[in-house]
Amino acid sequence: METHERFVDLKQAFRMVTRDQGWWWKVLVGGPMLFIPLAFLIPMGFTMEVLRRAKKNPAKFILPGFGLPLWGRYAREGAVKLLISFGTLVVPVVAWMGFTWAVALILRFPGCERWQFFFEVLLPFAMPAALFLTIPYCAVACCRYLDTGLVGPAFDYARNFRIYRAGLVDFSVGAMVVLGMNAIAQTWMLPLMWGLFFSLCVGDCWFGPIYNEAAQQVKREDEAAAADSEAEEKQPVLRIEE
């Protein structure tokens, strides 16, 4: 990706969200909806549109509208994002939490037999490590869906992992920002729902351009490998006559 086509840094991603004069009321409305059954699909679809716009044209990014007529489309896209998130974020995180609890039981960690141990110890200490890896990976999967309009490529784990690995440093920075902003919101006793929604918007503004760059790198690697393979096939085979 060309330099002018990506955000210079996360400050720019932050500005992309906050330069919209109505960003605050969108966060004010969207945040609580994340914690309402079924209604949470609407803000999830909104963040999918944020990712689409940041991916398509970061230099001219404009925060999407959040009017009532758009809620139906956002709900449909939110359902897709929920499906993608389930396979690329929820399941891996649950598996990791189960693994850490099993290790704690095997090592006889003090108090691990109590169910409170999960909420008091595992959630605050083990879950952030899993989210650090799965949040950007889920963003990669969502971008694959946006590229093709199909859900299938979102679950192409091998290729998605290659794209994630190609942009590992930048993806990791975005994940730390999302986790950090939510940690700050909790530390300052601010409602988590608004901090979560705002950080997802900022994170998607960062992930979109980074995905473009990482995906192009993987594509170039595939093209180079295909060219090398074709060249090898065209090489004459030397035969030694007896």
SVG drawing of the C-alpha trace seen along z (x, -y; Angstrom):
<svg xmlns="http://www.w3.org/2000/svg" viewBox="-36 -19 61 66">
<polyline fill="none" stroke="black" stroke-width="0.4" points="0.0,0.0 1.2,-3.5 2.1,-5.7 -0.7,-8.2 -3.3,-5.4 -2.8,-4.4 -3.1,-6.1 0.1,-7.6 -0.5,-6.5 -3.3,-5.8 -3.7,-9.5 -5.0,-9.8 -7.4,-6.9 -8.6,-8.6 -9.1,-11.9 -11.0,-10.0 -13.7,-9.1 -13.8,-12.3 -13.8,-14.7 -17.4,-13.8 -19.4,-16.4 -22.0,-13.8 -19.5,-11.1 -20.4,-11.6 -24.1,-10.9 -23.4,-7.8 -21.2,-6.5 -23.8,-7.5 -26.5,-5.5 -24.4,-2.6 -22.6,-1.8 -25.6,-0.7 -27.1,1.2 -24.0,3.5 -25.4,4.9 -29.1,5.3 -30.1,8.7 -30.6,8.6 -30.2,4.8 -26.4,5.4 -26.4,6.5 -27.0,2.8 -23.8,1.3 -21.9,4.4 -23.1,3.7 -22.1,0.1 -18.5,1.1 -18.5,3.3 -19.3,0.3 -16.6,-1.6 -14.1,1.2 -15.4,1.1 -14.9,-2.6 -11.5,-2.6 -10.4,0.3 -11.8,-1.2 -10.6,-4.8 -8.8,-5.7 -7.7,-9.1 -11.4,-10.2 -12.9,-8.3 -16.2,-9.6 -17.9,-8.0 -21.1,-6.3 -24.6,-7.6 -26.5,-6.0 -30.1,-7.0 -33.0,-4.7 -33.5,-3.9 -30.0,-2.3 -30.6,0.0 -32.0,2.8 -28.9,3.0 -26.6,2.7 -28.5,5.5 -27.9,7.8 -24.2,7.0 -24.0,7.3 -25.3,10.8 -22.6,11.6 -20.0,10.1 -21.4,12.1 -21.0,15.3 -17.4,14.4 -16.6,13.3 -17.9,16.6 -15.5,18.7 -12.5,16.3 -12.7,14.7 -15.3,16.3 -14.4,20.0 -10.6,19.4 -11.0,17.3 -13.3,19.8 -10.8,22.6 -7.9,20.6 -9.8,19.9 -10.7,23.6 -7.0,24.5 -5.7,22.1 -8.3,23.4 -7.3,26.9 -3.6,26.0 -4.5,24.3 -6.3,27.5 -3.4,29.7 -0.9,27.5 -3.3,27.2 -3.3,23.4 -4.8,22.1 -8.5,21.7 -8.9,23.0 -11.6,25.5 -14.0,22.6 -16.1,21.3 -15.3,17.7 -11.7,18.4 -12.8,18.0 -14.1,14.5 -11.6,13.3 -8.4,14.6 -8.7,16.1 -10.9,13.3 -8.7,10.4 -5.3,12.1 -5.8,14.8 -8.4,13.3 -6.5,10.2 -3.7,12.4 -6.3,14.2 -8.0,11.0 -4.7,9.5 -4.4,12.1 -8.0,12.7 -9.2,9.1 -7.0,8.3 -7.4,11.8 -11.2,11.3 -10.7,8.0 -8.7,9.8 -11.6,12.3 -14.1,9.5 -12.0,7.8 -11.9,11.1 -15.7,11.0 -15.7,7.4 -13.3,8.3 -15.5,11.0 -19.0,10.5 -18.8,14.2 -18.6,15.6 -16.5,18.6 -13.2,16.7 -13.6,15.3 -12.9,18.9 -10.0,19.6 -7.8,19.9 -4.5,20.7 -4.6,17.6 -6.1,15.3 -3.3,16.3 -0.7,15.4 -2.3,12.0 -2.4,11.5 1.3,12.5 2.3,10.2 0.9,7.2 1.6,8.6 3.3,5.5 0.6,3.0 -2.2,5.4 -0.8,5.8 -0.6,2.1 -4.3,1.8 -5.2,4.7 -3.3,3.0 -5.2,-0.3 -8.6,1.5 -7.7,3.3 -6.0,0.3 -9.0,-2.1 -11.4,0.4 -9.0,0.8 -8.9,-2.9 -12.7,-3.2 -13.0,-0.7 -10.2,-2.3 -11.8,-5.7 -15.1,-4.1 -16.6,-5.1 -19.2,-2.9 -17.6,-0.1 -20.3,-0.1 -19.2,-3.5 -15.5,-2.8 -16.0,0.5 -17.9,-0.9 -15.6,-3.9 -12.5,-1.7 -14.0,0.7 -14.5,-2.2 -11.0,-3.5 -9.6,0.0 -11.4,0.7 -10.2,-2.6 -6.7,-1.3 -7.2,2.4 -8.7,1.6 -5.6,0.0 -3.3,2.4 -5.2,5.3 -4.9,3.9 -1.1,3.7 -0.7,7.2 -3.1,8.8 -1.1,7.2 2.1,8.6 0.7,12.1 -0.6,11.7 2.8,10.7 4.4,13.7 1.8,16.1 2.5,14.6 6.2,14.9 5.9,18.5 3.6,19.3 6.1,17.7 9.0,19.7 6.9,22.9 6.0,22.1 9.7,21.4 10.8,24.7 8.2,26.6 9.4,24.9 13.1,25.8 14.4,28.4 15.0,31.8 18.5,33.1 18.4,36.8 21.6,38.9 21.5,41.5 23.0,44.8"/>
</svg>
